[in-house]
Amino acid sequence: MVLIETSDASVATRNLTTAKAMVEGISQEMERDPSVFVLGEDVGSYGGIFSSTTGLLEKFGPERIMDTPISETAFMGLATGAAVEGMRPIVELMFVDFFGVCMDQIYNHMAKIHYESGGNVKVPLVVMTAVGGGYSDGAQHSQCLWGIFAHVPGLKVVIPSNPFDAKGLMISAIRDDNPVIYMFHKGIMGLPWMAKNPRSLGPVPENPYEVPIGKASVVRSGKDASIITVSLSVHHALDAAESLAQQGVDCEVIDLRSLVPLDRDAILESVAKTGRVLVVDEDYRSFGLSGEIAAVISETDPRMLRVPLRRLAIPDVPIPYSRPLEYAVLPTADRIISEIKLVMA
């Protein structure tokens, strides 16, 4: 198994969408390890509503690709029990917004069993779930909520933004002995029926490889301001940075890739370099990722900042169904540009 931190074009022989890269990572781990299996709603013949398991049923059969009823508490408990007994389940929660009906299994069982057993019991499982807005899915299907999961000890939280990371982080998550929440934004999957994102197709090596959990990526180097973000907002940040470069502003873009563990060193290194910071987060503003990053900087050395840090996140309101209202709260490229101009003023 190769450990790779960033995409290497010399070993990438073809382009895949993020969805196909995820599936390939799962498939290769299922071929390697018979203890890996997948369960969840519509993961079988439908292939996952966001194509996260397409083709796996035909390849591995119904004993390892298990469609479940609409019973999130039951199949989260099943996955936890299977992991405790030595299996490596991958369980799909169709939308992260549905976490409430099975949160006891996540918060009080899979996250705590290792600690409560004095480290004697491992819980190697992956919960993968779709997140994010921008598609008029309404208040109950458009949230990110990764800050909620990152808040709980015992869970790792990974959030890929591109095909290369999607495969490598999936393999790392499956091989990890801890429960990993794997969150994929609908807007990065490269699905033909969703808004087109040109970076949702990219080079992916054919052989299995790992992207380290807890290691951020500098996806664009710059000297004037740091944009620290994750998931689809990485793409908005890159679009904004390209536009700002034409105006003489050189932005660095940091893709955190993981919230737990959080790569604090990468954050601080970028802040020390630029002295100006914008945190972009498609989760709610209060008590979340943007505040945590601000705290990391403040507790280390607030003098690194030339101007006060700024945060662009979802205001504390439900995600609107109306397309104009929805885009009024999402952290789009245009809003990032406006915030960077304030940072540079």
C-alpha positions in Angstrom: 0.0 0.0 0.0 1.4 3.3 -1.1 1.1 6.4 1.1 0.6 9.5 -1.0 0.0 13.0 0.3 -0.8 14.8 -3.0 -1.6 13.8 -6.5 1.3 12.7 -8.6 0.6 12.8 -12.3 3.5 10.4 -13.0 1.5 7.5 -11.4 -2.0 8.6 -12.5 -2.9 6.9 -15.7 -6.5 8.0 -16.2 -9.1 10.5 -15.1 -12.1 9.5 -12.8 -14.9 11.4 -11.3 -15.0 11.6 -7.5 -17.8 9.1 -7.4 -15.9 6.6 -9.4 -12.8 7.1 -7.4 -14.7 6.4 -4.2 -16.1 3.2 -5.7 -12.7 2.1 -6.9 -11.2 2.6 -3.4 -14.0 0.6 -1.8 -13.8 -2.2 -4.4 -10.0 -2.6 -4.1 -10.3 -2.8 -0.3 -13.1 -5.4 -0.6 -10.9 -7.4 -3.0 -8.0 -7.2 -0.5 -9.8 -7.8 2.7 -12.9 -10.2 2.9 -13.9 -8.6 6.2 -14.9 -5.4 4.4 -18.6 -5.1 3.4 -21.1 -2.3 2.6 -24.6 -1.7 4.0 -27.1 1.1 3.8 -30.2 2.4 1.9 -30.0 2.0 -1.8 -26.4 0.9 -1.9 -27.2 -2.3 -3.9 -28.9 -2.4 -7.2 -29.4 1.4 -7.2 -25.7 1.9 -6.6 -26.2 4.7 -4.0 -28.2 7.8 -4.8 -25.0 9.7 -5.4 -23.3 6.8 -7.2 -21.1 6.0 -4.2 -21.5 2.2 -4.6 -22.2 1.8 -8.3 -21.3 -1.7 -9.6 -20.3 -3.2 -6.3 -23.4 -5.4 -6.0 -22.7 -7.0 -9.3 -19.1 -7.6 -8.3 -19.4 -8.8 -4.7 -23.0 -10.0 -4.4 -25.7 -9.3 -1.8 -23.8 -10.9 1.0 -21.3 -8.1 1.0 -23.4 -5.3 -0.5 -26.5 -5.1 1.7 -29.5 -2.9 1.0 -31.2 -2.0 4.3 -34.7 -0.8 5.2 -35.2 2.8 6.2 -33.9 2.0 9.7 -30.8 4.0 10.4 -30.6 3.2 14.1 -30.7 -0.5 13.3 -28.1 -0.6 10.6 -25.7 1.8 12.5 -26.0 -0.6 15.4 -25.4 -3.6 13.1 -22.3 -1.9 11.7 -20.9 -1.1 15.2 -21.5 -4.7 16.3 -19.9 -6.1 13.2 -16.8 -3.8 13.7 -16.5 -4.9 17.3 -16.5 -8.5 16.2 -13.7 -8.0 13.7 -15.4 -7.0 10.5 -14.7 -3.7 8.6 -18.1 -2.3 7.6 -18.8 0.7 5.4 -22.2 2.0 6.2 -23.9 4.7 4.2 -26.1 7.3 5.8 -27.9 8.7 2.7 -27.9 12.3 3.8 -26.0 13.6 6.9 -29.2 15.5 7.8 -30.6 12.1 8.8 -28.1 11.6 11.6 -30.5 12.5 14.3 -32.4 9.2 14.1 -29.3 7.2 14.7 -27.1 9.5 16.8 -27.2 7.4 19.9 -25.5 4.6 18.0 -22.9 7.0 16.7 -22.2 9.2 19.7 -22.7 6.8 22.6 -21.6 3.5 21.0 -19.3 3.5 18.1 -17.4 6.6 19.3 -17.0 5.5 22.9 -16.5 1.7 22.9 -12.8 1.8 22.4 -12.4 4.2 25.4 -14.9 2.4 27.6 -13.1 -0.9 27.0 -9.7 0.6 28.1 -8.5 0.4 24.6 -9.1 -3.4 24.3 -12.0 -3.2 21.7 -11.5 -1.6 18.3 -14.3 -0.2 16.2 -13.0 -0.1 12.6 -15.9 1.2 10.5 -16.6 3.9 8.0 -19.8 6.0 8.0 -20.0 7.7 4.6 -22.6 10.3 4.0 -23.6 13.0 1.5 -23.5 16.7 2.6 -24.0 20.2 1.3 -26.3 22.6 -0.5 -26.7 24.4 -3.7 -29.3 22.1 -5.4 -32.6 23.3 -3.8 -32.8 20.2 -1.7 -34.3 22.1 1.2 -33.5 22.6 4.8 -33.6 18.8 5.6 -31.2 17.7 2.8 -28.7 20.5 2.4 -26.6 20.7 5.6 -23.0 19.8 6.2 -22.9 19.4 10.0 -19.3 18.2 10.1 -18.7 20.4 13.1 -21.2 18.2 15.1 -19.2 15.0 14.4 -15.9 16.7 14.9 -17.0 17.8 18.4 -17.3 14.2 19.7 -14.2 12.4 20.9 -13.6 9.0 19.3 -14.6 9.9 15.8 -12.3 10.8 12.9 -13.8 13.1 10.3 -12.5 13.2 6.7 -13.9 15.4 3.9 -12.3 14.9 0.4 -12.7 17.7 -2.2 -11.4 15.9 -5.4 -11.2 12.4 -7.0 -7.6 11.7 -5.9 -8.2 12.5 -2.3 -11.6 10.7 -2.4 -10.0 7.3 -3.3 -7.0 7.7 -1.0 -9.0 8.9 2.0 -11.5 6.1 1.5 -8.8 3.5 1.6 -7.2 5.1 4.7 -10.6 5.2 6.4 -11.3 1.6 5.7 -7.9 0.5 7.0 -8.2 2.7 10.1 -9.0 0.9 13.4 -11.2 3.8 14.5 -14.7 4.9 13.4 -14.3 7.4 10.5 -17.0 9.7 9.3 -16.4 10.1 5.6 -18.3 13.1 4.3 -18.7 13.8 0.5 -20.3 16.9 -0.9 -22.8 16.3 -3.7 -21.1 19.1 -5.7 -17.8 17.3 -6.0 -19.1 13.9 -7.2 -19.1 14.6 -10.9 -22.7 13.4 -11.4 -24.2 14.3 -14.8 -27.5 15.4 -13.2 -25.9 17.9 -10.9 -24.3 21.3 -11.4 -21.0 20.6 -13.4 -17.8 21.1 -11.4 -14.8 20.8 -13.7 -12.5 19.7 -10.9 -14.8 16.7 -10.1 -12.9 14.9 -12.8 -9.2 14.3 -12.2 -6.2 12.0 -12.3 -6.4 8.9 -10.0 -3.8 6.2 -9.8 -5.0 2.7 -10.7 -3.2 1.0 -7.8 -4.4 1.3 -4.2 -2.9 4.2 -2.2 -3.6 6.0 1.0 -3.9 9.7 1.6 -3.0 10.3 5.3 -5.9 11.2 7.6 -5.1 14.5 9.4 -2.8 16.0 6.7 -4.0 19.2 5.0 -3.0 20.1 1.4 -1.8 23.4 0.0 -3.8 23.3 -3.2 -2.7 26.8 -4.2 0.4 28.6 -2.9 0.2 32.4 -2.3 1.7 35.2 -0.3 -1.0 37.8 0.4 -3.8 36.0 2.1 -4.7 32.5 3.3 -8.1 30.9 2.5 -8.6 27.9 4.8 -11.5 25.6 3.9 -12.7 22.1 3.0 -14.9 20.2 0.6 -16.7 22.1 -2.2 -15.6 25.4 -0.8 -12.1 24.5 -1.9 -13.3 24.8 -5.5 -15.0 28.1 -4.8 -11.8 29.3 -3.1 -9.7 28.3 -6.1 -12.1 30.1 -8.5 -11.9 33.2 -6.3 -8.1 33.0 -6.1 -7.8 32.8 -9.8 -10.0 35.9 -10.2 -8.2 37.8 -7.5 -4.8 37.0 -9.0 -5.9 39.1 -12.0 -6.4 42.0 -9.6 -2.9 41.5 -8.1 -3.9 39.6 -5.0 -2.1 36.3 -4.5 -4.1 33.9 -2.3 -3.0 30.7 -0.7 -5.7 28.0 -0.5 -5.5 25.3 2.2 -7.7 22.2 1.8 -7.9 20.7 5.3 -9.1 17.3 4.0 -9.6 16.2 7.6 -11.2 17.9 10.6 -10.3 15.2 13.0 -7.3 15.1 13.3 -7.0 18.7 12.3 -3.7 19.7 10.7 -2.9 22.7 13.0 0.7 22.9 11.7 -0.5 23.5 8.1 -2.9 26.2 9.3 -0.2 28.0 11.4 2.4 27.7 8.7 0.1 29.4 6.2 -1.0 32.1 8.6 2.6 32.9 9.5 3.4 33.3 5.8 0.5 35.6 4.8 -0.7 37.3 8.0 -4.2 37.5 6.5 -6.8 34.8 6.9 -10.3 34.0 5.6 -11.9 30.8 6.9 -14.6 29.5 4.5 -17.0 26.9 5.9 -20.3 25.6 4.4 -21.3 24.6 7.9 -23.0 26.9 10.4 -21.0 29.8 11.7 -21.6 29.5 15.4 -19.7 26.9 17.5 -18.0 25.3 14.4 -14.9 24.9 12.3 -14.4 28.6 11.6 -14.3 29.4 15.3 -12.0 26.4 16.0 -9.4 27.7 13.5 -9.6 31.2 14.9 -9.0 29.7 18.3 -6.0 27.7 17.1 -4.4 30.9 15.7 -5.3 33.0 18.8 -4.0 30.5 21.3 -0.7 30.0 19.4 0.2 33.6 18.5 -2.4 36.2 17.5 0.5 38.5 16.5 0.8 36.4 13.3 -2.3 38.2 12.0 -1.7 41.5 10.3 -5.5 42.2 10.3 -8.3 40.4 12.2 -9.3 37.0 10.9 -12.6 36.9 8.9 -15.1 34.0 8.7 -17.4 33.2 5.8 -19.9 30.5 6.8 -23.6 29.6 6.8 -25.5 32.1 9.0 -27.4 30.4 11.8 -30.6 29.8 9.7 -31.9 26.6 8.0 -30.8 26.2 4.4 -33.5 27.8 2.2 -35.2 25.8 -0.5 -35.6 28.9 -2.8 -32.6 29.0 -5.1 -31.9 32.7 -4.7 -32.2 32.6 -1.0 -30.1 29.4 -0.8 -27.2 31.1 -2.8 -27.5 34.1 -0.5 -26.3 32.1 2.4 -23.8 29.7 0.7 -20.1 30.6 0.6 -19.8 31.2 -3.1 -16.8 32.4 -5.0 -18.2 35.9 -5.3 -18.7 36.1 -1.6 -15.1 34.8 -1.0 -13.8 37.6 -3.3 -15.7 40.2 -1.4 -14.3 38.9 2.0 -10.7 38.8 0.7 -11.0 42.4 -0.4 -12.0 43.3 3.1 -9.0 41.3 4.5 -6.7 43.2 2.1 -8.1 46.6 2.8 
